[in-house]
Structure formats: C-alpha cells, structure tokens
Amino acid sequence: AAFALMQLNQSQTSNAQKAYTSAGAVSYGAVSSIRTVLSLNAVPEMIRQYSAATTEAFENGIGPLLKLGIVNGSMLGSFILLYAVLTLFGAYLLYSEVASTNCDPSGAVPGMTTCTSSGPKVFGAMLGVAFAAQGMSQLANSIEAFSSARSACA
C-alpha cells in the first residue's frame, strides 16, 4: 500500500506540473499579446483556451483521488489488522505459556516463576512493528519531495 501511495503521489505531481504549465502558457500568451487579442476580438477564444487548460489541471487533480483514498484506507486498515493479529498472537503466547508452565506473566507475584513472554514485551513488539510500518509510509512523502524538486529543476 505504501508503494502504491508513493506511485500515485509521484504521478500526481508530474501530471499537475504539466497541466499547470499548459494553463500558464495560455495565460501568458493572452496577457503578453493583449493588444492583439483585443484588436482581433479574441477574448472569448482566450477564455475558452484558458478554461480548457484549467479544466485539464482540475481533472488531473481530482482524477487520482478515489485511488488515493482506497490506498490510504487500505494502509490504515492494514494497521488495524496488524494490531488485531499482534494482540491475538500475543495473547495466545501468554496463554499457552501460563497454561503449560503455570508462570506469572506480570512478574508481580513473589515466589512464582515469571513468564518469558509478558504483556509489556508483547505490547513493545507490537509498537515496534507498527512504528516501523508507519515510518515506511513516510518514505513516500520524502520521495515525493525529491520528485518535486527534480521536476522543478528540469
């Protein structure tokens, strides 16, 4: 999901750059030759061209929004699924160890053997995996920034 998000962001940046370049060229052409446009009564034609160029920019802007929403939703849904799986697996590990060795998962009861698996260890592992996954999703933003800088320099 993070890779798909990265691809959508990069393609959205380059498409927006092309569309805004086209709209900018139309507006520059109309403003730089305003006398010619006015003398030929071409204002409606310039408005039509500018509307077409900005419509293209608008379509490029809203086109990938559904895909972007689905990818973001699947990424956030995968976090929820990750939390559920890790919580259930951690509970299974604790239960199986308590059932087999009759140990204390809290480590608070004196005289009882402490389990090798504990709630804080399971929770720490869950957070470690979740933070690593969230860090991977931030990679897409960094690559998008590099892509924007590269297209700005070109």
N, C-alpha and C positions, 0 to 999 in steps of 0.2 A: 504494500500500500504506500509506503514511503517513497519507493522508486517511482510509482505511478504519479504520485503527487509532484515529485521533482520534475518528471517529464512534462506534466501539464503546466506547471509554473514556467518552465523554460520556453515551451512553445507559445504560451500566452504572452510572454514578454516580447518575443521576436515578432509575433503577429501584430501586437499592439504598436510596436515601433514602426512597422511597415505601413500600417493603416494611418497612423498619425503623420507620417512623412508625406503620404499622399494628400491628406487634408491640409497640411501645412503648405504644400506646393500649390494647391488650388487657391488658398487664401493669399499667399504671397503673389501669385500671378495676378489676382484681381486687384490687390492693393497697389502693386508696383506699376501697373498699367491702368490706373483708374480713369485717366482721361480717355484712353482708347475704349475702355469698357462703357463709359458713359456716352461717348460720341456714337458708338455703334448700337446703343440701346441694348447692351448685352448683360445687363444686371440680372434679369431673370435666368439667363443661361448660367451665369456665375453662381447664382444661388442654387440652381439645380445641381451643378457640379460639386459645390461645397456640401450640399445635403447628401449627395451620393457618397462622397468621401467620408463624411462623419457617420453616415449610416453604416458604412463598412467597418469603421472603427467601433461603433456600438455593437454590431453583430459579432465582431471578433472579441469584444469584451464580455458579452453575455453568453456566447456560444459554449464555452467550456464550463460554465457554472454548474450545470447538472452533473457532469462528470466529476468536477471538483468536489461537489457535495457528497457524491457517492463514495469517492476515495477518502475524504475526511471522515465520513461516517463509518466506513469500514475500518479505518485506522483506529478510531475511538472505540468502536465495537470490539476490535481485537484486544484493546487494553482491558475492557470489561471481561472478555473471555479469558484473558491471561490471569486476571485477578481471581476469577472463579476457579480455574484449573489449579492455580498455585495454592489457593486456600483449601480446596478439597484434597489435593495431594498432600499438603502439609498436615491436614487433619488426619488423613489416612496414615501417614508416617508416625504421628504422635500416638494415635490409637493402637496401631499394630505393635509399637514398642512397649506401650503401657500394658497391653494385653499379654505380650509374650514374656516380659521381664518384670512386670509389676513395679516399674520405676516411677519416680516423681517428675513430671515434665516441668513443674515450676521451680524445683530445686529449693523449695522453702521448708520442706518437712524434714526436721532433723532425724537422722538415723535411717533414712531411706536413700536408696541409690538414685542419683539424678540421671534422667534420660539423656542420651546423646543428642536427640532432637528435642528442641524446645520451641515454645511459641515465639519468643523473640528471634530465634535463629531462622525459623520458617518465614516470619514477617520480614526480617532483614534480607533474606534471599529473594522474596517476592518484590521488595522495593528495589533491590539491585537490578533485577531483570527489567522491572518497569522503567526505572530511570535510564537504563541503557537503551531501551526501545524508544523512549521519548527523546533521548539525545540523537538517535538515528534520524528521527523525524526533523530535527533542527538542521541536519545536514542539507536537506533540500533547500532551506532558506539561504544558507551560505552559498550553495552552488548557484542559486538564482541571482544572488547579488553579484557573483563573479560573472555570470552570463550577461547581466545588465551592464556591468562595467565594460565588458568586452564589446558589446554591441554599441555602447556609447563612444568607444574609442575608434570603432571602424568607420 
